[in-house]
């Protein structure tokens, strides 16, 4: 057992909180070689007994050490020291340095082409918002919109949310439709409602980095479930439930981020059968759902009493319109509403009113239709440019992903590593995210990047970025050149 007794205990004179002192001691032991990569740390209970502290204190200490990238844990095996040279084992609530990006593409400042941010372009939204705000200013609602509201949101806003959920086949009422400050906020409330710190939520082996950060912040452990070209494998899900005893499954079956696949209905029904057999709750993240015409039914339609369905306006209406929409099992509604009250008190009523008017006036449907047209046009341009690039880079693969997806997955040819490619691409003037940013637990995806086509303002800028990517692929990795 590593000697951590100097860090805590009844005779400790350290001014830090005990759990931070234990995490510091782990860091010191790693730095001086006392703890080596792969060394196993004591169980929470054993270390708590040894240091004469509570198990909760040790749990917080291990969470802090994991946040710093010092250790990692695996159910059934224990807690181990990470290899500091393993750049893919970054702290779970942080992204690699190369992923720190400006929010929007800014061609006017001569900066790099930003294909790293996943959001739809602005098409009809500017003019629509100007008209909507003018109409609101002339209405008799100003007093109401500028006052506090209930945490559940104004009833007419929840009625509009229920109407919007009906677009994907979900039957909701104002008693089961809940508004949040964006889908990320909705997922956060779902996580904290279903799982406590140290407990497990299952998910795909690669997932949205914001979900990884959120889970780490709440102390929830994400464990990966194997996928194939159709999404989660039912046999792997059944095995993971038996092995990890999770509190829930978090999944993105439609336009999965980052792999951009759509899980077909027959697979969804097989997954629903497994989940029903184990009575496992589901957090279904469907923020891109309305972009796909003739889509399969949401899991919410197959498992209405087990599924917390999450969508929002940022991907289907406008990135800055931060209204999350949840379809919640009625028995969980009051608990999740309490989560809204505790975390933000209420959704800004003005945003809720814009959402309501756009849904009821048909503006939201018009924006969605325009985005469907736009994403197909951009995808056709990307496919043509990659086909053109294979003339001088025959080993370059085409991006993978559904035709209605604004984000795509690009496998990298040998000998590229994703991190070094991202750094090279950035120096050449284009921003993308490495596949490792999306990895869950010990899963390591093959070298790949995610590229997003929606942030750039037009096709000219998109062409520039794709051509720069193709040129980067044909260059020589610097770490390989250093070996020659």
DALINBEL-V564330 format. One record per residue. PSI is psi in whole degrees, 0 to 359 (999 if undefined). Layout:
<<PSI> <PSI>>
This chain:
<<129> <147> <102> <14> <336> <346> <333> <178> <175> <339> <9> <136> <18> <139> <349> <162> <146> <316> <324> <325> <321> <318> <320> <318> <322> <316> <318> <317> <325> <317> <322> <3> <358> <318> <129> <156> <130> <346> <141> <132> <162> <158> <161> <316> <318> <316> <323> <318> <318> <321> <355> <45> <176> <158> <324> <321> <317> <320> <314> <323> <316> <323> <318> <318> <324> <320> <325> <357> <18> <325> <168> <158> <154> <125> <134> <345> <325> <197> <131> <155> <133> <158> <117> <342> <350> <95> <342> <350> <47> <161> <139> <342> <22> <160> <157> <154> <327> <347> <0> <109> <152> <154> <318> <157> <134> <77> <335> <340> <8> <13> <181> <159> <123> <102> <23> <343> <133> <93> <156> <158> <166> <121> <283> <356> <322> <308> <320> <318> <320> <315> <318> <315> <324> <318> <319> <319> <334> <359> <177> <23> <359> <317> <316> <318> <339> <10> <164> <146> <172> <155> <336> <348> <160> <144> <317> <333> <322> <329> <319> <322> <317> <321> <316> <321> <330> <339> <334> <13> <9> <126> <115> <160> <170> <346> <352> <356> <124> <139> <142> <176> <62> <163> <327> <319> <320> <315> <322> <317> <320> <317> <311> <337> <322> <334> <145> <165> <134> <345> <167> <138> <131> <153> <178> <158> <334> <137> <171> <126> <329> <327> <321> <315> <318> <316> <317> <320> <323> <359> <18> <135> <127> <133> <133> <148> <132> <147> <165> <198> <345> <359> <207> <138> <126> <320> <321> <324> <316> <316> <318> <323> <317> <324> <318> <347> <57> <165> <337> <169> <129> <126> <153> <82> <342> <120> <54> <138> <112> <354> <346> <31> <165> <121> <124> <163> <321> <325> <321> <320> <323> <319> <318> <324> <319> <314> <320> <321> <325> <358> <43> <123> <153> <135> <107> <108> <110> <45> <337> <6> <322> <354> <340> <113> <154> <41> <157> <164> <147> <156> <330> <326> <334> <330> <67> <328> <351> <347> <130> <111> <131> <128> <190> <180> <346> <327> <342> <345> <293> <139> <324> <356> <92> <80> <116> <146> <126> <139> <113> <137> <137> <328> <343> <355> <312> <323> <320> <327> <322> <327> <322> <314> <319> <330> <332> <1> <309> <160> <136> <120> <327> <317> <318> <324> <321> <314> <314> <312> <320> <323> <313> <334> <357> <358> <317> <319> <322> <320> <315> <317> <320> <321> <322> <319> <317> <316> <326> <320> <316> <321> <319> <321> <317> <314> <319> <319> <322> <324> <321> <322> <334> <346> <325> <357> <74> <340> <1> <123> <159> <151> <148> <143> <160> <147> <337> <19> <132> <347> <143> <159> <121> <107> <144> <139> <155> <146> <24> <140> <148> <316> <315> <327> <317> <318> <319> <315> <321> <318> <332> <352> <24> <140> <128> <172> <139> <152> <329> <337> <339> <356> <139> <132> <228> <3> <137> <108> <154> <157> <122> <165> <157> <132> <142> <133> <353> <334> <322> <143> <330> <179> <329> <314> <323> <316> <317> <314> <317> <321> <324> <321> <315> <321> <322> <320> <324> <351> <171> <130> <135> <324> <331> <320> <326> <339> <343> <999>>
